[in-house]
Amino acid sequence: MNIVVLVKYVPDATADRRFEQDFTVDRVEIDGLLSELDEYAVEQALQLKEKRPDDEIEVTALTVGPEKALDAVRKALQMGADKGVHVVDDAIAGSDYLGTSLVLAKAIEKLGAEKPVDLVITGMASTDASGSVVPVMLAERLNLPQVTLASVVETQGDQVRIKRDTDAATEVVGATMPLVLSVTDQSGEARYPSFKGIMAAKKKPLETLSLSDIGVDAGQVGLEAAYTAVEDATARPPRTAGEIVKDEDGSGAQALGDFLASKKFI
């Protein structure tokens, strides 16, 4: 079985994130890491491999992004993925969901040329954009069924069954591989890379691809081809000091009530 798990390099939420001059997110000069929600996708791929040792399952971690995005693939390899693929090209910068899904789909098609891809696993969303639409777009481009937002994943043969929790009920959805699967942060705690895994990752195969390698024209992706773009942005104002209410003469409750009323909290 051939599994491709998508991993995204995102800006560290604790870092001082900022825009480039064209109002795209700076992904080069600031610290980044593997999107936490994608760690659950890697975990599910590894669990499937461990549960079915006789199936000779190979897990490939695939990412699209700048040079530093390789760190996301390395983390997946350290967790236990078998090999990594990094699609990097200057023309990709500024791509929206449509452009990103195109690059991912073409990369997956290339990976499946020698050995068909049975399962594409993704996180429920990225922690930077939180769009949750790339798995759906990817399934459409690959002409595959999709089972998304899984909190529980079960497989038997080429059948996949998931449980999806909604506000009103828990849904059970099934499909036949090949398919696209996205998992939530309730699907199982992601493992930490062990020292053995970190050392083993250094010897695992890692392939770098350009747009030309996967058959994508530069004019199809990037900011110029995007259907959406940020035209302006204003820096968040610094936090101001809060107001302290003192209750020295018994008027504190009234002062607090007046404050909450002025803010329309009560």
C-alpha positions as CSV (number, residue, x, y, z in Angstrom):
1,M,0.0,0.0,0.0
2,N,1.2,3.5,-0.9
3,I,0.2,6.3,1.5
4,V,1.0,10.0,0.9
5,V,0.6,12.2,3.9
6,L,0.6,16.0,3.4
7,V,2.6,18.1,5.7
8,K,2.8,21.9,5.8
9,Y,5.5,24.2,7.1
10,V,3.8,27.1,8.9
11,P,5.0,30.1,10.8
12,D,5.5,29.5,14.5
13,A,2.4,30.9,16.3
14,T,4.7,32.3,19.1
15,A,6.8,34.2,16.5
16,D,6.2,37.7,15.4
17,R,4.5,36.9,12.1
18,R,4.4,39.5,9.4
19,F,3.6,40.1,5.7
20,E,5.9,40.6,2.7
21,Q,5.6,43.8,0.7
22,D,3.0,42.1,-1.6
23,F,1.0,41.1,1.6
24,T,1.8,37.5,1.4
25,V,2.9,35.8,4.6
26,D,6.6,35.9,5.3
27,R,7.6,32.2,5.4
28,V,11.3,32.6,5.0
29,E,12.7,35.1,7.6
30,I,10.6,33.9,10.5
31,D,10.7,30.6,12.4
32,G,8.4,27.9,11.3
33,L,7.5,24.3,12.0
34,L,5.3,21.4,10.9
35,S,1.7,22.4,11.3
36,E,0.4,20.7,14.5
37,L,-2.8,19.6,12.8
38,D,-0.7,17.7,10.2
39,E,1.0,15.8,12.9
40,Y,-2.3,13.9,13.4
41,A,-2.3,13.0,9.7
42,V,1.2,11.6,10.0
43,E,0.2,9.7,13.2
44,Q,-2.8,8.0,11.4
45,A,-0.6,7.0,8.5
46,L,1.9,5.4,10.9
47,Q,-0.8,3.7,12.9
48,L,-2.2,2.2,9.7
49,K,1.2,0.9,8.8
50,E,1.8,-0.6,12.2
51,K,-1.7,-2.3,12.2
52,R,-1.1,-3.9,8.8
53,P,2.6,-5.1,8.8
54,D,2.0,-7.7,6.1
55,D,0.8,-5.1,3.6
56,E,4.3,-3.6,3.0
57,I,2.9,-0.1,3.5
58,E,5.1,2.9,2.5
59,V,4.4,6.3,3.9
60,T,5.6,9.3,2.0
61,A,5.6,12.8,3.5
62,L,4.9,15.5,0.9
63,T,5.2,19.2,1.3
64,V,5.1,22.3,-0.9
65,G,6.9,25.5,0.1
66,P,10.2,27.4,0.4
67,E,13.5,25.8,1.3
68,K,12.8,25.9,5.0
69,A,9.6,23.8,4.4
70,L,11.9,20.9,4.4
71,D,11.9,21.0,8.2
72,A,8.2,19.8,8.0
73,V,9.2,16.7,6.0
74,R,12.1,16.0,8.3
75,K,9.8,16.0,11.3
76,A,7.5,13.5,9.6
77,L,10.5,11.3,8.8
78,Q,11.6,11.5,12.4
79,M,8.1,10.4,13.5
80,G,8.4,7.4,11.2
81,A,7.5,8.2,7.6
82,D,9.6,6.2,5.1
83,K,10.5,9.0,2.6
84,G,10.0,12.6,1.9
85,V,9.2,14.8,-1.1
86,H,9.6,18.5,-1.2
87,V,8.1,20.6,-4.1
88,V,9.9,23.9,-4.2
89,D,9.8,26.6,-6.8
90,D,10.0,30.4,-6.6
91,A,6.9,30.6,-8.8
92,I,4.7,28.9,-6.1
93,A,5.0,31.8,-3.7
94,G,1.6,33.5,-3.1
95,S,-0.5,30.6,-4.4
96,D,-4.0,30.4,-3.0
97,Y,-5.9,27.2,-2.3
98,L,-6.5,26.5,-6.0
99,G,-2.9,26.8,-6.9
100,T,-1.7,24.8,-3.9
101,S,-4.1,22.0,-4.6
102,L,-3.0,21.9,-8.2
103,V,0.7,21.5,-7.2
104,L,-0.2,18.8,-4.7
105,A,-2.3,16.9,-7.1
106,K,0.3,16.9,-9.8
107,A,3.0,15.8,-7.3
108,I,0.8,13.0,-6.1
109,E,0.2,11.9,-9.7
110,K,3.9,11.8,-10.3
111,L,4.5,9.8,-7.1
112,G,1.8,7.3,-8.2
113,A,3.3,6.8,-11.7
114,E,5.5,4.0,-10.5
115,K,3.3,2.7,-7.7
116,P,-0.4,3.8,-7.4
117,V,-1.2,5.9,-4.4
118,D,-3.9,4.2,-2.3
119,L,-4.5,6.8,0.4
120,V,-3.8,10.5,0.7
121,I,-4.0,11.7,4.3
122,T,-4.2,15.3,5.4
123,G,-4.9,17.3,8.6
124,M,-8.3,19.0,9.0
125,A,-6.7,22.4,8.2
126,S,-3.4,24.3,8.4
127,T,-2.7,26.3,11.5
128,D,-1.9,29.4,9.6
129,A,-4.7,29.8,7.1
130,S,-7.3,27.4,8.6
131,G,-9.1,27.0,5.3
132,S,-10.0,23.3,5.5
133,V,-10.7,23.3,1.7
134,V,-7.5,21.8,0.2
135,P,-8.4,18.1,0.9
136,V,-11.7,18.6,-0.9
137,M,-10.1,20.4,-3.9
138,L,-7.4,17.7,-4.0
139,A,-10.0,14.9,-4.1
140,E,-11.7,16.7,-7.0
141,R,-8.5,17.1,-8.9
142,L,-7.5,13.5,-8.4
143,N,-11.0,12.3,-9.2
144,L,-11.0,10.4,-5.9
145,P,-13.7,9.9,-3.2
146,Q,-13.1,11.7,0.1
147,V,-13.8,11.0,3.7
148,T,-13.1,14.1,5.7
149,L,-12.8,15.4,9.3
150,A,-12.4,12.0,10.8
151,S,-12.1,11.6,14.6
152,V,-11.9,7.8,14.3
153,V,-10.4,5.9,11.4
154,E,-10.9,2.1,10.7
155,T,-9.7,0.1,7.7
156,Q,-10.3,-3.4,6.4
157,G,-8.8,-4.4,3.2
158,D,-9.4,-1.6,0.8
159,Q,-12.3,-0.2,2.8
160,V,-12.0,2.9,5.0
161,R,-14.7,3.8,7.6
162,I,-14.6,7.0,9.7
163,K,-16.5,8.6,12.4
164,R,-17.1,12.4,12.0
165,D,-18.4,14.4,14.9
166,T,-20.8,17.3,14.1
167,D,-22.7,19.6,16.4
168,A,-25.8,17.5,16.0
169,A,-24.6,13.9,15.7
170,T,-21.8,11.5,14.9
171,E,-21.7,10.4,11.3
172,V,-20.2,7.2,10.0
173,V,-18.9,7.4,6.5
174,G,-17.2,4.8,4.4
175,A,-15.4,4.6,1.1
176,T,-13.2,2.4,-1.0
177,M,-9.5,3.1,-1.6
178,P,-8.0,5.0,-3.3
179,L,-9.3,8.0,-1.6
180,V,-8.5,11.3,0.2
181,L,-8.8,11.2,4.0
182,S,-8.5,14.2,6.4
183,V,-8.3,13.7,10.2
184,T,-9.0,16.0,13.1
185,D,-7.1,16.6,16.3
186,Q,-9.4,14.2,18.0
187,S,-8.1,11.2,16.0
188,G,-5.3,10.3,18.3
189,E,-2.3,12.0,20.0
190,A,0.6,12.4,17.7
191,R,3.8,10.7,18.8
192,Y,7.1,12.4,19.6
193,P,10.1,11.5,17.5
194,S,12.4,9.2,19.5
195,F,16.2,9.5,19.4
196,K,16.3,6.4,17.3
197,G,13.8,7.9,14.9
198,I,15.7,11.2,14.7
199,M,18.9,9.4,13.8
200,A,17.2,7.0,11.3
201,A,15.5,10.0,9.5
202,K,18.9,11.2,8.3
203,K,19.3,8.1,6.1
204,K,15.8,8.1,4.6
205,P,15.3,9.1,1.0
206,L,14.4,12.8,0.3
207,E,13.4,14.0,-3.1
208,T,13.2,17.6,-4.3
209,L,10.9,18.5,-7.2
210,S,10.3,21.7,-9.2
211,L,7.2,22.7,-11.1
212,S,8.6,21.5,-14.3
213,D,9.2,18.1,-12.7
214,I,5.5,17.7,-12.0
215,G,4.2,19.3,-15.2
216,V,2.8,22.5,-13.8
217,D,3.2,25.8,-15.7
218,A,4.5,28.7,-13.6
219,G,1.6,30.8,-14.9
220,Q,-0.9,28.5,-13.2
221,V,0.3,29.2,-9.7
222,G,1.6,32.1,-7.6
223,L,0.1,35.4,-6.6
224,E,-0.7,36.5,-10.1
225,A,-2.8,33.4,-10.7
226,A,-4.5,33.5,-7.4
227,Y,-8.2,34.2,-7.2
228,T,-7.8,36.0,-3.9
229,A,-5.2,38.4,-2.6
230,V,-4.7,40.7,0.4
231,E,-4.6,44.4,-0.8
232,D,-3.8,46.1,2.5
233,A,-3.0,45.2,6.1
234,T,-2.5,47.2,9.3
235,A,-0.3,46.1,12.1
236,R,-2.2,45.1,15.3
237,P,-2.0,48.0,17.8
238,P,0.0,47.4,21.0
239,R,-1.9,46.2,24.0
240,T,-2.9,49.0,26.4
241,A,-2.8,48.8,30.2
242,G,-6.1,47.6,31.8
243,E,-8.1,49.7,34.2
244,I,-7.8,48.8,37.8
245,V,-10.9,49.1,40.0
246,K,-10.2,49.7,43.7
247,D,-12.8,49.0,46.3
248,E,-11.5,51.3,49.1
249,D,-14.9,52.8,50.0
250,G,-17.3,50.0,49.0
251,S,-17.9,51.5,45.5
252,G,-15.9,48.8,43.6
253,A,-19.0,46.7,42.6
254,Q,-20.7,49.8,41.2
255,A,-17.6,50.9,39.3
256,L,-17.2,47.4,37.9
257,G,-20.8,47.2,36.9
258,D,-20.6,50.6,35.2
259,F,-17.5,49.5,33.2
260,L,-19.2,46.3,32.0
261,A,-22.3,48.2,31.0
262,S,-20.2,50.7,29.0
263,K,-18.7,47.9,27.0
264,K,-22.2,46.4,26.6
265,F,-21.2,43.2,28.4
266,I,-24.2,43.5,30.6
